[in-house]
Amino acid sequence: MSGNLDSATGLKAFLTGNYLETLGILPALTLLMLLAFIVQIDRYIRSDLKKTMRIIILALFSLVAQNYLEYRLAKGEVQWLARTLTAIYGYAIRSVILILFLRVIAPKKRLGWAWALAGVNVAVNATALFSHICFWISEDNHYHGGPLKDLCLYISLILLACWFVMTIRVFQPQKRRESWVPVLVLVIVLGSLVLDNNVGLTPQPISFLTIAVIIGCMAYYSWLHLQFVREHEQILRQEQRIQIMMTQIQPHFLYNTIATIRALCRRNADKAGEVAEKFSDYLRQNLDTLETTGPIPFKRELAHTKLYAEIEMVRFENVRVEYEIADVSFSLPPLTLQPMVE
């Protein structure tokens, strides 16, 4: 009777332990599913970047699965090949995730050097299948590191440093507090490495580094979303400025000015050259406004409008424009004065 009770108690403890172990990875899986949903509905991210983010999320799911499988293999009977292959995959996928984030930051940048580092990382860790130069699983199912056991760590740190530098260089946060998000992600990941090397030496379903990568991914994508929204708004402003410029250069004004210059060439070449120069300056200033993101001094806008008025006065000899300006010490949006003059 006592033996049956002991067996039942042991089975219950085993099932409870497995249940709690499986339950331990649910927060990470929940965060990843939430991130996948956010990426799917985000209308500000380009389709190519959305595709890369989906691949990153799948890679993170596989990393969680790899962590849990390696944990189960470490606690069970010795399965040397399965545990070795699982460890190799875990080392490989971490560097791949970092490279994919580099593609999100700079999708047009060539990353051959990064993929070469990832290839070296995979090749060196794959030596565990036939040597002890990187790591090996002993007959008692314990992990042992070889001379090159830290290669994955060093390669990951190089890629992490490149990620941080490229993030700041490409997006150039306009507000100082925005730059703290990439810094915080970097600190979280580095802190997880310290925890894994000290607190996390005993087997656990999911490593501190994997948890940190998932949390960092959530925080970083939220930060990226702000950058994508800002880029979208800049594109809209650019399109609005183009529309304003095009309304300023109406086809009839363009054609009529050219016709005026052509007519002047026959009877007054000097005047024709003068009008052509003013027309050239007028077009150049219209194009310059495309690079302007804020209000401009009234004097600059007035000079541009005077060019338009002078060209029109050549076309219409009975038209005269007089200026009575009491104050010029203010700014206004570009290309807003000429419509009033028209």
N, C-alpha and C positions, 0 to 999 in steps of 0.2 A: 504493500500500500504506500509505504514511504517512498519507494522507488518510482511509482507512478506519479506521485505528487512532485517529486524532484524533476522528472521528465517534463511534466506539464508546465512547471514553473520555468524550466530552461527554455522550452519552446516558446512560451509567452514572452520571455525576456528577449529571445532572438527576434521574434516577429515585431515586438515593440521597438527594438533597436533599429531594425531595418526601416520601420515606418518613420521613426524620428530622423534617420539619416536621409531618407528620401524627402521628407518634409523640409529638411534644411536647405535644399536647393531650390525650393519653390519661390522664395523672394527674388532670387536672381532670374529665374525663368519669367516671373511676373514682370520684372523691370524690362526684360528684353521684349516681351510681347507688347508692353505699353509703348516702348520705343518704336517697334515695328508699326504699330497703329499710327503713331504721331508722324512718322516718315511718310506713311501711305497717304495721309490726308493733308500733308504740308503742300500748299500750292505755290510756295515761294521758291522751293528748291527745283533746280533744273532736272530734266528727266535722266540725264547721264549721271548726275550726282546721286539722284534717288536710287538708281540701279546699284551704284557703288555702296551706298548705305545699306541696301538690302543684303548685299554680299557680306558686308561687315557683320550685320545682325546674325546671318546664318553661321558665320565663322564663330561668333560669340556663343551661339547655341551649341555648336560642336565642341567649343572649349569647355563649357559647363559639363557636357556629356563626358568628355575626356577626363575631367577632374573626378567625376563620380565613378567612372569605370576604373580609373587607376586606384581610387580609394578602395573599391570593392576587391580588386585583384590583390591589393596589398594586404587585405585582411583574410583572404581565403587561402586555398591551397596554392602551392607554387605553380604558376603558369608563366614560365620564363618568356616565351615568345610573345604571348599576348600583352604582358606587362611592358616588355621592351618596346614593342611597336606603339603601344599607347603613350608611353613617355616620349618617344621620338615625335609623334604627332603633336603632343602638347608643346614641345619646344619649337616645332616648326610653325604652328598656327599663330603663336604670339607675334613673331616677326612679320608674318603676312598681314595680320590685323593692323599693325603700325604702318606698313607700306600702303595699305588701302586708305588709311586716313590721310597719308601724304597725297594720295590721288584726289581725295575730296578737297584738300586745300588748294592744290595746283594741278587740275586735271590735264593741262596741256604740257606739263613739265615732264621731261624724260627721267625715269627713275630706274634706269638700267643698273646703276651702281647699287641701289637698294635691293633690287631683286638678286643681284650677284651675292650680296651679303647674306640674304635669306637662303640662297642655294648653298653657300659654304656652311651655313648653320645646319641645314638638313643633312648635308653630306657628312659632316663631322659627327653629328649625333647618331647617324645611321651606322657608324662604326661600332656601336654597342651591340650590333648583331653578330660581330665576329672578333671584337677586341675590347679591352678595358681602357682605351685611351680617353674616352669621354665619360661613360658611366657603365655600370653593369648591375644585374640583379643576381645576388648570390643564391646558393642552394637553400638557404633559410628564408628566402623571399624578402631580403632586405636590399634597399637601394644603396649603392656605393658610387661615389664620384671619382673620376679619374683626373689626369692632369689637365684636360680641357673641359672639365665639368662646368666652368663658368663662361664658356664661349657664348652660349645663348644669351646670358645676362649682359655681356659686354656689347654684343651686336644689338640687343634690344635697347640698351642705353644710348648707343650711337643713333639709332633710328628715333628714339624718343627725343633726343636733343635736336635732331633735324626737324622733327615735327614741331617742337616748340618755337624754334627760330623761324621756320617757314610760316607758322601761324601768325606771329607778330609782324613779320615782314610783309606778308600778303594782305592781311586784313587791316593792319595799322589802326588799332583801336582808337577812335576819336576821343573817347572819354577814359580817363585813367582807371576808373573803377572797373571798366570792361576788361582790362588787361589782367585782372586778378583771376578770372575764370580759368584761362589756360595754366596760370601759375598754380592754382589750387588743384587742378587735375594732375599736374606734374608732381606736386607734393603728395597727393593721395597715392599715386602709383609707386613713388619711391618709398613712401612709408609702408606700403604693403610688402615690399621686398624685405624690409627690415623685420616686419612681423613674421613673414614666412621663414626667415632664416633664424628666428629666435623663438617666437611663441608657437609657430605652426610646424614644428618639427615632428609632432605626433600626427598620424594620419587623420585627415578630415575630409568630408565629402566634397568640399570646394575650397580652393586655396584663397588666401587673402588677396593675392595678386589678381585672380580672376574676378573676385568681388570688386576690387578697386577699378579694374578695367571696365566693368559694366557700369559702375557708378560714374566713373570718369566719362564714359561714352555718353551717358544721359546728360550730364552737365555740359559736356563739350558740344553736343548737338543742339542743346538749348541756346548756347552761345552762338553757334553757327547760324541758327535760325534768325537771330537778331541781325547778323551780318547779311544774310540773304534778303531780309526785309529791307534793310538799308539800301542794298544794291538795287532791289526792285523799285524803291522810291526814287533813286537816282536816275534809273532808266526812264521812269515816268516823267520826271522833271526834264530830262533831256528831250524826250519826245514832245513835251509841251513847248519847250524853247524852239524846237525845230518847227512846230506848227506856227508859233508866233512869228518866227523868221519868215516862213513861207507866206504868211499873210502880209508881211511887210513888203515882200518882193512879189507883188502881183504880176502875172504874166504881161498884162497890158502895159504896166509901168516899165518892165524890162524891155519889151519890144519897142515901145515908144521912145525910150531913152536911146536905144541903139539906132533907131531910125533918125532921131534928132542929131546924133553924132555924125551919122552918114551924110545927112543934109548939110551940116556945118562944114564937113570936109571939102565941099565944093565951093563954098563961098567965104569961109573963115576958118582956115586950118588951125590957127592959134586957139580960137575959141573952142573948136572941136577937141583939141588936145586937152584943154582945161576941163571941159565937161567929162571927157573920158577918164581923166585923173580923179575927179570928184566921184564919178560912178564907181571906179575901182576902190576908192577908199570906203565908199558906202557899203559895197559888198563885203569888203574885208571886215569892217566893223560888225556887220551882221553875223559873219562866221565866228568872230571872236566872242560874241555873246554866248555861243554854244558851250564855251568852257567856263562861263560865269555861273556860279552856284547861288549867289546872293545878290542883294541890292548893289547898285553902282552909283557913283556920284552923279548928281544932276548935271554937272558941267559936261561930263562925258556923254550922257544921253542927249544933251542939248547940241553938242558938236555933231553928233550923228544925225540928228533931225535937221540941222542947218544944211547939211549936205543934200538931204532929200529936197528941202525947200529950194535950194539954189538950182538944183537940176530941173525942178518943176518950173521955176521962174524963167529958165531958158526956153522951155517948151511953150510956156504961156506968157507972152511978153506983157500982157495986161495984168498979170498977177504980181502983187508985191506983199512981202511978209515983213511986218515990223515986230520987234521984240521989246516988251516992257516987263522986265524981270526984276523983282524987288529982292529976292533972296535966292542964292544958289548953294547955300551950305546945308544940303540935305541929300539923302539918297533915295532911290526908287528902283523898282524892278526894271530890268533891261527891256528895251523895245516897247515901252508903254507911252512915251511922249508922242511919237510920230502919229499914231492913230488919231490923237486929239487934233494935231495940226492938219491932218487930212480932212 
